[in-house]
């Protein structure tokens, strides 16, 4: 059995133009492998280090609270929170 905690996604807004999700990553948690069906923007709620795994390998990503980043549709990846603290992100999917 895998004891790695999973992140949780809570949808806050879903209308004709956007879907806004609250992403909560417990310390040591991860997303599991997934693919995005829409372009999206991530807004970190605190400074954090995350580990991104994709087909090309693994890389460390350092986020700054309030500094957004954009990703295009089709990204397949797993995201892990290696910190000893929880991390919260807001995800805005563009419809």
Backbone as XML, in Angstrom:
<?xml version="1.0"?>
<chain id="A" units="angstrom">
  <residue number="1" name="UNK">
    <atom name="N" x="0.839" y="-1.186" z="0.000"/>
    <atom name="CA" x="0.000" y="0.000" z="0.000"/>
    <atom name="C" x="0.885" y="1.250" z="0.000"/>
  </residue>
  <residue number="2" name="UNK">
    <atom name="N" x="0.483" y="2.277" z="-0.749"/>
    <atom name="CA" x="1.239" y="3.517" z="-0.870"/>
    <atom name="C" x="0.785" y="4.504" z="0.205"/>
  </residue>
  <residue number="3" name="UNK">
    <atom name="N" x="1.728" y="4.940" z="1.058"/>
    <atom name="CA" x="1.391" y="5.846" z="2.147"/>
    <atom name="C" x="1.617" y="7.312" z="1.800"/>
  </residue>
  <residue number="4" name="UNK">
    <atom name="N" x="1.945" y="7.618" z="0.547"/>
    <atom name="CA" x="2.156" y="9.002" z="0.139"/>
    <atom name="C" x="0.798" y="9.687" z="0.046"/>
  </residue>
  <residue number="5" name="UNK">
    <atom name="N" x="0.614" y="10.807" z="0.771"/>
    <atom name="CA" x="-0.696" y="11.480" z="0.720"/>
    <atom name="C" x="-0.962" y="12.116" z="-0.641"/>
  </residue>
  <residue number="6" name="UNK">
    <atom name="N" x="-2.225" y="12.161" z="-1.008"/>
    <atom name="CA" x="-2.634" y="12.790" z="-2.262"/>
    <atom name="C" x="-3.081" y="14.226" z="-2.016"/>
  </residue>
  <residue number="7" name="UNK">
    <atom name="N" x="-2.919" y="15.054" z="-3.020"/>
    <atom name="CA" x="-3.435" y="16.415" z="-2.958"/>
    <atom name="C" x="-4.960" y="16.369" z="-3.060"/>
  </residue>
  <residue number="8" name="UNK">
    <atom name="N" x="-5.608" y="17.469" z="-2.691"/>
    <atom name="CA" x="-7.055" y="17.559" z="-2.878"/>
    <atom name="C" x="-7.371" y="18.769" z="-3.736"/>
  </residue>
  <residue number="9" name="UNK">
    <atom name="N" x="-8.356" y="18.625" z="-4.594"/>
    <atom name="CA" x="-8.817" y="19.684" z="-5.478"/>
    <atom name="C" x="-10.249" y="20.010" z="-5.097"/>
  </residue>
  <residue number="10" name="UNK">
    <atom name="N" x="-10.498" y="21.302" z="-4.843"/>
    <atom name="CA" x="-11.845" y="21.769" z="-4.549"/>
    <atom name="C" x="-12.205" y="22.832" z="-5.573"/>
  </residue>
  <residue number="11" name="UNK">
    <atom name="N" x="-13.236" y="22.575" z="-6.362"/>
    <atom name="CA" x="-13.663" y="23.553" z="-7.358"/>
    <atom name="C" x="-14.402" y="24.686" z="-6.665"/>
  </residue>
  <residue number="12" name="UNK">
    <atom name="N" x="-14.015" y="25.931" z="-6.975"/>
    <atom name="CA" x="-14.636" y="27.099" z="-6.363"/>
    <atom name="C" x="-15.516" y="27.878" z="-7.335"/>
  </residue>
  <residue number="13" name="UNK">
    <atom name="N" x="-15.138" y="27.875" z="-8.615"/>
    <atom name="CA" x="-15.923" y="28.569" z="-9.640"/>
    <atom name="C" x="-15.918" y="27.690" z="-10.884"/>
  </residue>
  <residue number="14" name="UNK">
    <atom name="N" x="-17.076" y="27.543" z="-11.505"/>
    <atom name="CA" x="-17.157" y="26.820" z="-12.769"/>
    <atom name="C" x="-18.265" y="27.472" z="-13.587"/>
  </residue>
  <residue number="15" name="UNK">
    <atom name="N" x="-17.859" y="28.198" z="-14.629"/>
    <atom name="CA" x="-18.841" y="28.844" z="-15.494"/>
    <atom name="C" x="-18.452" y="28.629" z="-16.951"/>
  </residue>
  <residue number="16" name="UNK">
    <atom name="N" x="-19.031" y="29.383" z="-17.858"/>
    <atom name="CA" x="-18.767" y="29.192" z="-19.285"/>
    <atom name="C" x="-17.346" y="29.552" z="-19.696"/>
  </residue>
  <residue number="17" name="UNK">
    <atom name="N" x="-16.642" y="30.343" z="-18.887"/>
    <atom name="CA" x="-15.338" y="30.858" z="-19.306"/>
    <atom name="C" x="-14.149" y="30.298" z="-18.547"/>
  </residue>
  <residue number="18" name="UNK">
    <atom name="N" x="-14.326" y="29.995" z="-17.243"/>
    <atom name="CA" x="-13.212" y="29.500" z="-16.429"/>
    <atom name="C" x="-13.686" y="28.456" z="-15.423"/>
  </residue>
  <residue number="19" name="UNK">
    <atom name="N" x="-12.720" y="27.703" z="-14.940"/>
    <atom name="CA" x="-12.921" y="26.833" z="-13.784"/>
    <atom name="C" x="-11.790" y="27.168" z="-12.824"/>
  </residue>
  <residue number="20" name="UNK">
    <atom name="N" x="-12.122" y="27.505" z="-11.578"/>
    <atom name="CA" x="-11.125" y="27.884" z="-10.582"/>
    <atom name="C" x="-11.100" y="26.814" z="-9.496"/>
  </residue>
  <residue number="21" name="UNK">
    <atom name="N" x="-9.908" y="26.266" z="-9.271"/>
    <atom name="CA" x="-9.736" y="25.170" z="-8.325"/>
    <atom name="C" x="-8.752" y="25.531" z="-7.223"/>
  </residue>
  <residue number="22" name="UNK">
    <atom name="N" x="-9.076" y="25.132" z="-6.008"/>
    <atom name="CA" x="-8.198" y="25.261" z="-4.852"/>
    <atom name="C" x="-7.453" y="23.935" z="-4.730"/>
  </residue>
  <residue number="23" name="UNK">
    <atom name="N" x="-6.125" y="23.964" z="-4.822"/>
    <atom name="CA" x="-5.310" y="22.753" z="-4.750"/>
    <atom name="C" x="-4.557" y="22.742" z="-3.422"/>
  </residue>
  <residue number="24" name="UNK">
    <atom name="N" x="-4.743" y="21.709" z="-2.644"/>
    <atom name="CA" x="-4.083" y="21.589" z="-1.354"/>
    <atom name="C" x="-3.138" y="20.396" z="-1.381"/>
  </residue>
  <residue number="25" name="UNK">
    <atom name="N" x="-1.832" y="20.665" z="-1.218"/>
    <atom name="CA" x="-0.809" y="19.625" z="-1.206"/>
    <atom name="C" x="-0.301" y="19.441" z="0.217"/>
  </residue>
  <residue number="26" name="UNK">
    <atom name="N" x="-0.643" y="18.343" z="0.871"/>
    <atom name="CA" x="-0.060" y="18.110" z="2.190"/>
    <atom name="C" x="1.445" y="17.887" z="2.062"/>
  </residue>
  <residue number="27" name="UNK">
    <atom name="N" x="2.169" y="18.140" z="3.133"/>
    <atom name="CA" x="3.617" y="17.899" z="3.140"/>
    <atom name="C" x="3.878" y="16.472" z="2.667"/>
  </residue>
  <residue number="28" name="UNK">
    <atom name="N" x="4.759" y="16.316" z="1.680"/>
    <atom name="CA" x="5.077" y="15.000" z="1.131"/>
    <atom name="C" x="4.057" y="14.462" z="0.149"/>
  </residue>
  <residue number="29" name="UNK">
    <atom name="N" x="2.985" y="15.208" z="-0.110"/>
    <atom name="CA" x="1.914" y="14.748" z="-0.984"/>
    <atom name="C" x="2.234" y="14.901" z="-2.468"/>
  </residue>
  <residue number="30" name="UNK">
    <atom name="N" x="1.408" y="14.281" z="-3.285"/>
    <atom name="CA" x="1.576" y="14.390" z="-4.734"/>
    <atom name="C" x="0.223" y="14.310" z="-5.422"/>
  </residue>
  <residue number="31" name="UNK">
    <atom name="N" x="0.227" y="14.618" z="-6.733"/>
    <atom name="CA" x="-1.017" y="14.651" z="-7.499"/>
    <atom name="C" x="-1.383" y="13.307" z="-8.111"/>
  </residue>
  <residue number="32" name="UNK">
    <atom name="N" x="-0.442" y="12.458" z="-8.363"/>
    <atom name="CA" x="-0.499" y="11.302" z="-9.247"/>
    <atom name="C" x="-0.395" y="11.830" z="-10.684"/>
  </residue>
  <residue number="33" name="UNK">
    <atom name="N" x="-0.071" y="10.938" z="-11.604"/>
    <atom name="CA" x="0.067" y="11.333" z="-13.006"/>
    <atom name="C" x="-1.295" y="11.752" z="-13.552"/>
  </residue>
  <residue number="34" name="UNK">
    <atom name="N" x="-1.302" y="12.869" z="-14.269"/>
    <atom name="CA" x="-2.546" y="13.372" z="-14.851"/>
    <atom name="C" x="-2.227" y="14.243" z="-16.061"/>
  </residue>
  <residue number="35" name="UNK">
    <atom name="N" x="-3.241" y="14.521" z="-16.852"/>
    <atom name="CA" x="-3.119" y="15.348" z="-18.060"/>
    <atom name="C" x="-4.135" y="16.466" z="-17.973"/>
  </residue>
  <residue number="36" name="UNK">
    <atom name="N" x="-3.719" y="17.666" z="-18.342"/>
    <atom name="CA" x="-4.621" y="18.820" z="-18.346"/>
    <atom name="C" x="-5.325" y="18.922" z="-19.698"/>
  </residue>
  <residue number="37" name="UNK">
    <atom name="N" x="-6.634" y="19.103" z="-19.661"/>
    <atom name="CA" x="-7.445" y="19.212" z="-20.871"/>
    <atom name="C" x="-7.678" y="20.653" z="-21.303"/>
  </residue>
  <residue number="38" name="UNK">
    <atom name="N" x="-7.140" y="21.596" z="-20.520"/>
    <atom name="CA" x="-7.296" y="23.027" z="-20.832"/>
    <atom name="C" x="-5.998" y="23.763" z="-20.499"/>
  </residue>
  <residue number="39" name="UNK">
    <atom name="N" x="-5.791" y="24.916" z="-21.140"/>
    <atom name="CA" x="-4.733" y="25.817" z="-20.704"/>
    <atom name="C" x="-5.072" y="26.264" z="-19.286"/>
  </residue>
  <residue number="40" name="UNK">
    <atom name="N" x="-4.041" y="26.560" z="-18.477"/>
    <atom name="CA" x="-4.321" y="26.951" z="-17.101"/>
    <atom name="C" x="-3.235" y="27.849" z="-16.527"/>
  </residue>
  <residue number="41" name="UNK">
    <atom name="N" x="-3.602" y="28.561" z="-15.474"/>
    <atom name="CA" x="-2.697" y="29.433" z="-14.727"/>
    <atom name="C" x="-2.687" y="28.943" z="-13.289"/>
  </residue>
  <residue number="42" name="UNK">
    <atom name="N" x="-1.490" y="28.884" z="-12.693"/>
    <atom name="CA" x="-1.338" y="28.517" z="-11.286"/>
    <atom name="C" x="-0.900" y="29.752" z="-10.501"/>
  </residue>
  <residue number="43" name="UNK">
    <atom name="N" x="-1.554" y="29.968" z="-9.342"/>
    <atom name="CA" x="-1.198" y="31.061" z="-8.440"/>
    <atom name="C" x="-0.807" y="30.438" z="-7.094"/>
  </residue>
  <residue number="44" name="UNK">
    <atom name="N" x="0.496" y="30.472" z="-6.740"/>
    <atom name="CA" x="0.921" y="29.930" z="-5.444"/>
    <atom name="C" x="0.476" y="30.841" z="-4.295"/>
  </residue>
  <residue number="45" name="UNK">
    <atom name="N" x="0.028" y="30.253" z="-3.217"/>
    <atom name="CA" x="-0.402" y="31.007" z="-2.045"/>
    <atom name="C" x="0.725" y="31.202" z="-1.032"/>
  </residue>
  <residue number="46" name="UNK">
    <atom name="N" x="1.865" y="30.512" z="-1.246"/>
    <atom name="CA" x="3.053" y="30.711" z="-0.419"/>
    <atom name="C" x="4.284" y="30.339" z="-1.226"/>
  </residue>
  <residue number="47" name="UNK">
    <atom name="N" x="5.443" y="30.787" z="-0.768"/>
    <atom name="CA" x="6.692" y="30.372" z="-1.390"/>
    <atom name="C" x="6.835" y="28.871" z="-1.157"/>
  </residue>
  <residue number="48" name="UNK">
    <atom name="N" x="7.253" y="28.150" z="-2.187"/>
    <atom name="CA" x="7.365" y="26.697" z="-2.031"/>
    <atom name="C" x="8.271" y="26.103" z="-3.095"/>
  </residue>
  <residue number="49" name="UNK">
    <atom name="N" x="8.750" y="24.931" z="-2.805"/>
    <atom name="CA" x="9.526" y="24.106" z="-3.728"/>
    <atom name="C" x="8.638" y="22.913" z="-4.083"/>
  </residue>
  <residue number="50" name="UNK">
    <atom name="N" x="8.435" y="22.665" z="-5.358"/>
    <atom name="CA" x="7.708" y="21.483" z="-5.815"/>
    <atom name="C" x="8.606" y="20.701" z="-6.766"/>
  </residue>
  <residue number="51" name="UNK">
    <atom name="N" x="8.324" y="19.430" z="-6.926"/>
    <atom name="CA" x="9.049" y="18.585" z="-7.870"/>
    <atom name="C" x="8.069" y="18.172" z="-8.956"/>
  </residue>
  <residue number="52" name="UNK">
    <atom name="N" x="8.436" y="18.476" z="-10.214"/>
    <atom name="CA" x="7.591" y="18.168" z="-11.371"/>
    <atom name="C" x="8.228" y="17.023" z="-12.147"/>
  </residue>
  <residue number="53" name="UNK">
    <atom name="N" x="7.450" y="15.964" z="-12.359"/>
    <atom name="CA" x="7.883" y="14.839" z="-13.177"/>
    <atom name="C" x="7.070" y="14.854" z="-14.461"/>
  </residue>
  <residue number="54" name="UNK">
    <atom name="N" x="7.757" y="14.710" z="-15.601"/>
    <atom name="CA" x="7.061" y="14.557" z="-16.872"/>
    <atom name="C" x="7.858" y="13.594" z="-17.746"/>
  </residue>
  <residue number="55" name="UNK">
    <atom name="N" x="7.467" y="13.470" z="-18.986"/>
    <atom name="CA" x="8.114" y="12.505" z="-19.884"/>
    <atom name="C" x="9.599" y="12.789" z="-20.072"/>
  </residue>
  <residue number="56" name="UNK">
    <atom name="N" x="10.012" y="14.034" z="-19.903"/>
    <atom name="CA" x="11.422" y="14.395" z="-20.088"/>
    <atom name="C" x="12.259" y="14.211" z="-18.833"/>
  </residue>
  <residue number="57" name="UNK">
    <atom name="N" x="11.619" y="13.931" z="-17.700"/>
    <atom name="CA" x="12.379" y="13.741" z="-16.473"/>
    <atom name="C" x="11.771" y="14.488" z="-15.299"/>
  </residue>
  <residue number="58" name="UNK">
    <atom name="N" x="12.608" y="14.772" z="-14.324"/>
    <atom name="CA" x="12.183" y="15.424" z="-13.083"/>
    <atom name="C" x="12.915" y="16.739" z="-12.933"/>
  </residue>
  <residue number="59" name="UNK">
    <atom name="N" x="12.181" y="17.777" z="-12.484"/>
    <atom name="CA" x="12.856" y="19.048" z="-12.221"/>
    <atom name="C" x="12.266" y="19.714" z="-10.991"/>
  </residue>
  <residue number="60" name="UNK">
    <atom name="N" x="13.118" y="20.449" z="-10.305"/>
    <atom name="CA" x="12.699" y="21.232" z="-9.155"/>
    <atom name="C" x="12.118" y="22.548" z="-9.629"/>
  </residue>
  <residue number="61" name="UNK">
    <atom name="N" x="11.005" y="22.941" z="-9.027"/>
    <atom name="CA" x="10.343" y="24.201" z="-9.364"/>
    <atom name="C" x="10.207" y="25.001" z="-8.074"/>
  </residue>
  <residue number="62" name="UNK">
    <atom name="N" x="10.629" y="26.248" z="-8.123"/>
    <atom name="CA" x="10.561" y="27.116" z="-6.954"/>
    <atom name="C" x="9.522" y="28.202" z="-7.220"/>
  </residue>
  <residue number="63" name="UNK">
    <atom name="N" x="8.489" y="28.215" z="-6.410"/>
    <atom name="CA" x="7.372" y="29.138" z="-6.588"/>
    <atom name="C" x="7.458" y="30.274" z="-5.576"/>
  </residue>
  <residue number="64" name="UNK">
    <atom name="N" x="7.032" y="31.450" z="-6.013"/>
    <atom name="CA" x="6.940" y="32.615" z="-5.136"/>
    <atom name="C" x="5.474" y="32.951" z="-4.940"/>
  </residue>
  <residue number="65" name="UNK">
    <atom name="N" x="5.091" y="33.199" z="-3.717"/>
    <atom name="CA" x="3.697" y="33.549" z="-3.398"/>
    <atom name="C" x="3.216" y="34.677" z="-4.307"/>
  </residue>
  <residue number="66" name="UNK">
    <atom name="N" x="2.086" y="34.446" z="-4.961"/>
    <atom name="CA" x="1.459" y="35.460" z="-5.798"/>
    <atom name="C" x="2.030" y="35.599" z="-7.198"/>
  </residue>
  <residue number="67" name="UNK">
    <atom name="N" x="3.150" y="34.930" z="-7.525"/>
    <atom name="CA" x="3.714" y="34.991" z="-8.875"/>
    <atom name="C" x="3.155" y="33.840" z="-9.701"/>
  </residue>
  <residue number="68" name="UNK">
    <atom name="N" x="2.323" y="34.176" z="-10.671"/>
    <atom name="CA" x="1.596" y="33.195" z="-11.477"/>
    <atom name="C" x="2.500" y="32.531" z="-12.512"/>
  </residue>
  <residue number="69" name="UNK">
    <atom name="N" x="2.104" y="31.335" z="-12.925"/>
    <atom name="CA" x="2.720" y="30.734" z="-14.094"/>
    <atom name="C" x="1.649" y="30.061" z="-14.944"/>
  </residue>
  <residue number="70" name="UNK">
    <atom name="N" x="1.930" y="29.955" z="-16.241"/>
    <atom name="CA" x="0.975" y="29.491" z="-17.249"/>
    <atom name="C" x="1.464" y="28.183" z="-17.862"/>
  </residue>
  <residue number="71" name="UNK">
    <atom name="N" x="0.530" y="27.255" z="-18.089"/>
    <atom name="CA" x="0.838" y="26.003" z="-18.774"/>
    <atom name="C" x="-0.226" y="25.746" z="-19.835"/>
  </residue>
  <residue number="72" name="UNK">
    <atom name="N" x="0.194" y="25.134" z="-20.935"/>
    <atom name="CA" x="-0.733" y="24.837" z="-22.024"/>
    <atom name="C" x="-1.360" y="23.456" z="-21.866"/>
  </residue>
  <residue number="73" name="UNK">
    <atom name="N" x="-2.490" y="23.285" z="-22.515"/>
    <atom name="CA" x="-3.222" y="22.026" z="-22.552"/>
    <atom name="C" x="-2.281" y="20.879" z="-22.920"/>
  </residue>
  <residue number="74" name="UNK">
    <atom name="N" x="-2.587" y="19.698" z="-22.385"/>
    <atom name="CA" x="-1.858" y="18.503" z="-22.780"/>
    <atom name="C" x="-0.696" y="18.122" z="-21.891"/>
  </residue>
  <residue number="75" name="UNK">
    <atom name="N" x="-0.376" y="18.928" z="-20.917"/>
    <atom name="CA" x="0.750" y="18.633" z="-20.040"/>
    <atom name="C" x="0.422" y="17.388" z="-19.205"/>
  </residue>
  <residue number="76" name="UNK">
    <atom name="N" x="1.266" y="16.361" z="-19.322"/>
    <atom name="CA" x="1.118" y="15.168" z="-18.479"/>
    <atom name="C" x="2.228" y="15.194" z="-17.454"/>
  </residue>
  <residue number="77" name="UNK">
    <atom name="N" x="1.858" y="15.091" z="-16.177"/>
    <atom name="CA" x="2.866" y="15.179" z="-15.139"/>
    <atom name="C" x="2.349" y="14.706" z="-13.786"/>
  </residue>
  <residue number="78" name="UNK">
    <atom name="N" x="3.286" y="14.560" z="-12.874"/>
    <atom name="CA" x="3.005" y="14.309" z="-11.465"/>
    <atom name="C" x="3.732" y="15.408" z="-10.700"/>
  </residue>
  <residue number="79" name="UNK">
    <atom name="N" x="3.064" y="16.000" z="-9.724"/>
    <atom name="CA" x="3.659" y="17.065" z="-8.917"/>
    <atom name="C" x="3.748" y="16.574" z="-7.479"/>
  </residue>
  <residue number="80" name="UNK">
    <atom name="N" x="4.922" y="16.753" z="-6.864"/>
    <atom name="CA" x="5.146" y="16.332" z="-5.485"/>
    <atom name="C" x="5.549" y="17.532" z="-4.631"/>
  </residue>
  <residue number="81" name="UNK">
    <atom name="N" x="5.049" y="17.565" z="-3.400"/>
    <atom name="CA" x="5.424" y="18.583" z="-2.418"/>
    <atom name="C" x="6.453" y="17.975" z="-1.468"/>
  </residue>
  <residue number="82" name="UNK">
    <atom name="N" x="7.759" y="18.244" z="-1.675"/>
    <atom name="CA" x="8.787" y="17.657" z="-0.823"/>
    <atom name="C" x="8.999" y="18.431" z="0.489"/>
  </residue>
  <residue number="83" name="UNK">
    <atom name="N" x="8.280" y="19.532" z="0.663"/>
    <atom name="CA" x="8.457" y="20.379" z="1.842"/>
    <atom name="C" x="7.921" y="19.693" z="3.096"/>
  </residue>
  <residue number="84" name="UNK">
    <atom name="N" x="8.321" y="20.209" z="4.242"/>
    <atom name="CA" x="7.776" y="19.713" z="5.511"/>
    <atom name="C" x="6.583" y="20.560" z="5.949"/>
  </residue>
  <residue number="85" name="UNK">
    <atom name="N" x="5.992" y="21.277" z="4.977"/>
    <atom name="CA" x="4.791" y="22.077" z="5.226"/>
    <atom name="C" x="3.830" y="21.904" z="4.055"/>
  </residue>
  <residue number="86" name="UNK">
    <atom name="N" x="2.548" y="22.168" z="4.318"/>
    <atom name="CA" x="1.517" y="22.075" z="3.293"/>
    <atom name="C" x="1.646" y="23.230" z="2.312"/>
  </residue>
  <residue number="87" name="UNK">
    <atom name="N" x="1.234" y="23.004" z="1.073"/>
    <atom name="CA" x="1.277" y="24.023" z="0.024"/>
    <atom name="C" x="-0.112" y="24.149" z="-0.598"/>
  </residue>
  <residue number="88" name="UNK">
    <atom name="N" x="-0.539" y="25.397" z="-0.788"/>
    <atom name="CA" x="-1.824" y="25.689" z="-1.430"/>
    <atom name="C" x="-1.576" y="26.455" z="-2.713"/>
  </residue>
  <residue number="89" name="UNK">
    <atom name="N" x="-2.254" y="26.035" z="-3.777"/>
    <atom name="CA" x="-2.199" y="26.704" z="-5.072"/>
    <atom name="C" x="-3.618" y="26.964" z="-5.546"/>
  </residue>
  <residue number="90" name="UNK">
    <atom name="N" x="-3.790" y="28.014" z="-6.320"/>
    <atom name="CA" x="-5.048" y="28.246" z="-7.030"/>
    <atom name="C" x="-4.775" y="27.955" z="-8.499"/>
  </residue>
  <residue number="91" name="UNK">
    <atom name="N" x="-5.689" y="27.217" z="-9.127"/>
    <atom name="CA" x="-5.563" y="26.848" z="-10.544"/>
    <atom name="C" x="-6.749" y="27.448" z="-11.293"/>
  </residue>
  <residue number="92" name="UNK">
    <atom name="N" x="-6.460" y="28.228" z="-12.332"/>
    <atom name="CA" x="-7.497" y="28.812" z="-13.153"/>
    <atom name="C" x="-7.410" y="28.168" z="-14.538"/>
  </residue>
  <residue number="93" name="UNK">
    <atom name="N" x="-8.396" y="27.339" z="-14.858"/>
    <atom name="CA" x="-8.450" y="26.694" z="-16.168"/>
    <atom name="C" x="-9.248" y="27.579" z="-17.114"/>
  </residue>
  <residue number="94" name="UNK">
    <atom name="N" x="-8.716" y="27.795" z="-18.318"/>
    <atom name="CA" x="-9.331" y="28.668" z="-19.298"/>
    <atom name="C" x="-10.142" y="27.813" z="-20.267"/>
  </residue>
  <residue number="95" name="UNK">
    <atom name="N" x="-11.445" y="28.110" z="-20.339"/>
    <atom name="CA" x="-12.321" y="27.338" z="-21.232"/>
    <atom name="C" x="-12.407" y="27.958" z="-22.608"/>
  </residue>
</chain>
